[in-house]
Amino acid sequence: MHPDLTERILQYVESVDKVDTLDLAKQFEVDHQKVVGALKSIQAHGDLLQAETATHKALALTDEGAAVLEHGSHEALVYGLVPAEEGITQAELMAAGGANAKVGFSKAMAHGWILVDKSCTPPLVKRKVNKIVDNVKEQLAQVASGKAQLPAKDVADYKKRKLLQEITTKSFVLSKGAEFATTLTKLETDLTMDMLSSGLWEQLKFKSYNFDALGAPPTRGHLHPLLKVRTEFRQIFLEMGFSEMPTNNYVESSFWNFDALFQPQQHPARDAHDTFFINHPAQSFKFPQEYLQRVKTVHSKGGYGSMGYGYDWKLAEAQKNLLRTHTTAVSARMLFKLANQEGGFKPAKYFSIDKVFRNETLDATHLAEFHQVEGVIADVGLTLGDLIGTLYEFFRKLGITQLEFKPAYNPYTEPSMEIFCYHPGLAKWIEVGNSGLFRPEMLQPMGLPPNVNVIAWGLSLERPTMIKYGINNIRDLVGPKVDLKMVEDGPICRLDHV
């Protein structure tokens, strides 16, 4: 908008009784919408102008009408295609005339410009007059110039032929208001303490509040896709009657992370190449002593029907602190607590979803930290059939119904099974988790009765999240390369569970 357009409007209105904003736009040689915008600014300063809405209707050419203005009417074009002497067959005329030949032919016949000579075979279309006047083109030219005074009959015909259209324009008729002035006084936008204390506010004009204006959207946090999928997993466990285990202990001793799970001290997973060990504090010292001695015995000498590993179990190795490599360390603590609770053993169902840490080389599918989803059920006489049935129910709630199981080995479960599901999009079976029955060498030293079995399974949280959100590189999901716009725009997770 021109910087002084508001004052130019006020000065013009001062010299006349009324003026239309369309006339002002022509007078000032600016777009009409700029004049309307300037009017809105003036109205915000009070009753300087009275504005009455006016409606103007005018004729304008359609795209087809513009083509007629440039090339001639359809009937004139058809007339021009008819040879002056010999004539032309109607089929040839229609082919040469294009899409509008049929309309042009009928109009040219109605005007008496052409005729069909049926005395010859085949019949020929011939000119009936030697010269024509293209009234349609001339009248459309008048409309385009703004000087049209066409008969109503012709206007209706041209509208029907889609050569003309009626344009409605809204404008405002301006006149002086009760507070008319030729200059604008700046409106105050803030009411200050000084204005109130001095009484100056009574002499000032304040800008009106626009209660219909849209406010600025408030900034807010957004849930990461991992948290959305985690919420769905958690809801499934709760629906199945599981209780959530406390998983806020990222630093564990080797005793709970490995030894309590009947994992030997010389196992490769306990090497620094696979596990993050802690320098400070480097060791733990508080252990249930009687339980620790039973663990030491079952490792070195065996027991509970097992030969053990037959090595010299060392306390110093079990004391080493580390970042937990799996949440099964949390399961071990919970099962020990379950075995030694007051009132004796009671069946229990536990689950956990939290971070674990591995000394992995980072690539598209591996991170040094990731989430493990774990389910544990402890009860009398549980079997492999109970595990398989529970897994089918759990994965059915995830929307996965095609499962297969493959025998596997884990130090703390026997039997052990890898879990595979069929991925329709990839058209192949993919591994989604691991499972098994905890070994007696792990459970009975804790104090659990010999007839109590524990079934468990675990899977990654990142892999189903990547599949759900179509992410191919895990570093695009977790880490410094994550696109925050992806987090902001990510849809709500809805698994197809039932």
SVG drawing of the C-alpha trace seen along z (x, -y; Angstrom):
<svg xmlns="http://www.w3.org/2000/svg" viewBox="-34 -20 73 104">
<polyline fill="none" stroke="black" stroke-width="0.4" points="0.0,0.0 1.3,-3.5 2.4,-5.1 0.1,-8.1 -2.9,-6.4 -5.1,-6.7 -4.5,-10.5 -5.1,-10.8 -8.5,-9.1 -9.4,-11.4 -8.4,-14.5 -10.4,-13.4 -13.5,-12.7 -13.2,-16.2 -13.9,-17.7 -16.9,-15.5 -20.1,-14.3 -19.7,-10.6 -17.2,-8.5 -17.0,-4.9 -13.8,-3.0 -13.8,-1.7 -13.6,-5.3 -10.9,-6.0 -8.8,-3.1 -9.0,-4.5 -8.3,-8.0 -5.2,-7.0 -4.2,-4.3 -3.9,-1.6 -5.4,1.8 -8.9,1.7 -7.9,4.1 -5.2,1.6 -7.9,-1.1 -10.1,1.3 -7.1,2.1 -6.5,-1.6 -10.2,-2.0 -9.9,0.7 -7.0,-1.2 -8.9,-4.4 -11.9,-2.7 -9.7,-1.3 -9.0,-5.0 -12.7,-5.7 -15.7,-7.1 -13.8,-9.1 -15.6,-7.7 -19.0,-6.2 -18.8,-3.2 -21.9,-1.7 -21.5,1.6 -22.2,1.3 -22.5,4.2 -21.5,3.8 -22.2,6.3 -20.4,6.3 -19.9,8.6 -16.6,10.2 -15.3,12.6 -14.7,16.2 -11.6,18.0 -13.7,19.2 -15.0,15.7 -11.5,14.4 -10.6,17.0 -13.6,15.9 -12.4,12.2 -9.0,13.2 -9.9,15.7 -13.6,15.1 -16.9,16.7 -17.5,20.4 -20.0,19.8 -17.6,17.4 -14.9,20.0 -17.1,22.6 -18.2,20.2 -14.5,19.6 -13.9,23.3 -16.5,23.7 -14.9,23.2 -16.4,20.3 -17.4,22.4 -17.3,26.2 -18.5,26.7 -17.4,29.4 -19.0,32.5 -20.4,32.1 -18.1,34.8 -15.0,33.0 -16.3,29.7 -16.8,31.2 -13.3,32.7 -11.7,29.5 -13.7,27.3 -12.6,29.0 -14.4,29.2 -16.7,26.2 -17.6,27.1 -21.1,28.5 -22.1,25.2 -20.6,23.1 -22.4,25.2 -25.9,24.8 -25.4,21.1 -24.2,20.5 -27.2,22.4 -29.5,20.3 -27.9,17.1 -28.5,18.2 -24.7,18.1 -24.5,21.7 -26.8,24.4 -26.7,28.1 -27.0,29.0 -28.7,32.4 -28.9,32.5 -25.4,34.0 -24.0,37.2 -22.8,36.9 -24.5,33.8 -22.3,30.7 -22.2,27.7 -22.0,24.5 -21.9,20.8 -25.3,19.1 -24.0,15.5 -20.8,14.0 -20.0,11.9 -20.8,12.0 -20.4,9.7 -19.2,11.4 -21.5,9.7 -20.5,12.0 -16.9,10.9 -17.8,7.2 -20.1,7.4 -17.5,9.3 -15.0,6.6 -17.4,4.0 -17.6,6.0 -13.8,6.2 -13.5,2.4 -16.0,1.8 -18.5,0.0 -21.0,2.9 -24.7,2.1 -25.8,5.4 -29.5,6.5 -30.6,8.8 -31.4,11.5 -27.8,11.5 -26.3,11.4 -28.4,14.5 -27.4,16.3 -23.6,15.5 -23.9,16.7 -25.5,19.9 -22.7,20.4 -20.2,19.7 -18.7,16.7 -19.7,14.2 -19.8,14.3 -21.2,11.9 -18.7,10.6 -19.9,9.2 -17.7,6.7 -18.3,5.4 -17.1,1.9 -17.8,-0.8 -19.4,-4.2 -17.5,-6.6 -18.8,-9.8 -17.7,-11.8 -18.2,-10.3 -18.9,-12.0 -15.1,-12.2 -14.0,-13.1 -10.4,-14.5 -7.9,-14.6 -5.1,-13.1 -4.8,-10.0 -3.9,-10.1 -1.7,-7.3 -3.7,-4.9 -2.2,-3.6 -1.8,0.1 -0.7,0.4 -2.3,-0.9 0.5,-1.8 0.7,-2.6 1.7,-6.2 -1.4,-6.7 -3.6,-5.4 -1.9,-7.4 -1.9,-10.7 -5.4,-10.3 -3.9,-10.7 -5.7,-7.5 -9.0,-9.5 -7.6,-11.8 -6.0,-9.1 -7.5,-6.8 -6.7,-3.1 -6.6,-0.6 -9.6,1.7 -9.1,5.4 -9.7,7.8 -11.3,10.7 -11.6,12.6 -7.9,12.5 -6.0,15.8 -3.5,15.9 0.1,17.2 0.2,20.9 1.9,21.7 5.2,23.6 4.9,27.0 6.8,30.3 6.3,33.3 6.5,37.0 9.3,38.8 8.1,41.8 9.8,44.2 7.7,42.8 4.5,43.2 5.3,46.8 6.4,47.4 3.0,46.2 1.2,48.7 3.4,51.6 2.9,50.6 -0.9,50.5 -0.8,54.1 1.2,55.4 -1.3,53.7 -4.2,55.2 -2.7,58.6 -2.4,58.1 1.3,57.4 2.9,55.1 5.7,52.7 9.2,53.3 11.3,50.3 14.0,49.8 15.7,46.6 18.9,48.3 21.1,47.9 24.3,48.9 24.4,52.5 26.9,54.8 28.2,57.7 26.6,59.9 23.0,58.9 23.7,58.4 25.6,61.7 26.2,64.0 22.7,64.0 21.6,65.1 24.0,68.1 26.2,66.4 29.8,67.6 32.5,65.1 34.6,66.1 31.6,65.5 32.5,63.2 29.6,60.8 31.5,59.8 34.5,58.5 35.2,54.8 34.6,55.0 30.9,55.8 30.1,54.1 30.6,50.6 32.4,50.9 32.3,48.1 35.6,46.5 34.0,44.6 32.7,46.3 34.3,49.3 32.9,51.9 29.8,52.7 29.9,54.2 26.4,54.7 25.0,58.2 22.6,60.7 25.5,62.8 23.6,66.1 22.3,65.8 25.8,64.7 27.3,67.9 24.6,70.1 25.3,68.4 29.1,69.0 28.5,72.6 26.2,73.3 28.7,71.6 31.8,73.4 30.5,76.8 26.9,77.1 23.7,78.0 20.0,78.3 20.6,81.1 23.3,79.1 27.1,79.7 27.8,76.0 30.7,74.6 33.5,76.0 35.7,72.9 37.0,70.8 34.3,68.2 35.7,64.8 33.9,62.2 36.1,59.4 34.6,60.1 31.1,60.1 31.7,56.7 32.5,54.8 30.1,52.1 28.7,51.6 26.0,50.0 23.4,52.8 23.4,54.8 19.8,56.0 16.8,55.4 16.9,59.1 19.1,57.8 16.0,56.0 14.0,59.2 16.6,61.1 16.2,58.6 12.4,58.8 12.4,62.6 14.8,62.7 12.5,60.3 9.5,62.4 11.2,65.6 11.9,63.9 8.8,62.0 6.7,62.5 4.1,65.1 6.0,67.2 5.8,67.4 2.9,66.0 2.5,66.1 3.5,62.8 3.6,61.2 6.2,58.4 7.2,56.3 9.8,53.5 10.6,51.2 13.8,49.2 17.3,48.5 20.2,50.9 23.7,50.4 26.1,52.4 29.6,51.5 28.5,51.8 29.9,50.3 27.3,47.8 25.6,48.4 22.2,48.2 20.7,51.0 22.9,50.8 23.3,48.3 25.3,48.2 22.1,47.7 18.7,49.0 15.4,50.1 14.5,53.6 10.9,54.7 10.7,57.6 7.9,59.8 8.2,62.3 5.7,64.7 6.4,66.8 4.0,69.6 3.8,73.2 4.3,75.8 4.7,73.4 5.8,75.1 7.0,74.3 3.4,74.5 2.5,71.7 5.3,69.6 4.2,70.1 0.5,69.4 1.4,66.2 3.6,65.1 0.8,65.6 -1.6,63.5 1.0,60.8 1.9,60.5 -1.8,60.7 -2.3,57.5 0.5,56.0 -1.3,56.8 1.1,59.7 -0.6,63.1 2.0,65.1 4.7,66.4 7.4,69.0 9.9,70.2 13.5,71.3 15.6,73.1 18.3,71.0 20.8,70.8 20.9,68.4 23.0,69.0 20.0,68.3 17.1,70.0 16.5,73.6 14.8,74.2 15.3,71.0 13.5,69.8 14.1,67.0 10.8,65.4 10.1,64.7 7.1,62.9 6.1,62.6 6.5,59.1 4.0,58.7 5.7,55.5 9.1,57.3 7.5,60.6 9.8,62.5 10.2,63.7 12.1,61.4 13.4,62.0 11.6,59.8 12.7,61.2 14.0,63.9 12.3,66.1 12.7,69.1 12.2,70.7 14.7,69.5 17.1,72.3 16.8,73.9 20.4,72.9 19.2,69.3 15.9,69.6 16.5,72.0 19.5,70.2 17.1,67.2 14.9,69.4 12.0,70.1 10.4,73.5 11.5,76.3 8.0,76.5 8.0,72.9 9.0,72.1 9.5,68.6 8.8,67.9 10.2,64.7 10.6,62.9 12.2,59.8 12.4,57.7 13.7,54.3 11.6,51.2 13.5,49.5 12.8,52.1 9.0,52.0 9.2,48.2 11.3,48.0 8.8,50.3 5.8,48.3 7.2,44.9 9.0,46.0 12.5,45.2 15.4,47.1 18.4,45.8 18.2,46.1 20.5,43.1 17.6,41.0 15.5,42.2 17.9,41.8 20.9,39.6 22.3,36.2 21.2,36.6 17.4,36.8 15.3,34.3 13.2,32.5 10.7,31.7 10.1,35.5 9.4,35.6 7.0,32.7 5.1,34.0 5.1,37.7 1.6,39.1 0.1,40.8 1.1,44.5 -1.9,46.8 -1.0,50.5 -3.6,52.8 -4.1,54.7 -7.4,56.2"/>
</svg>
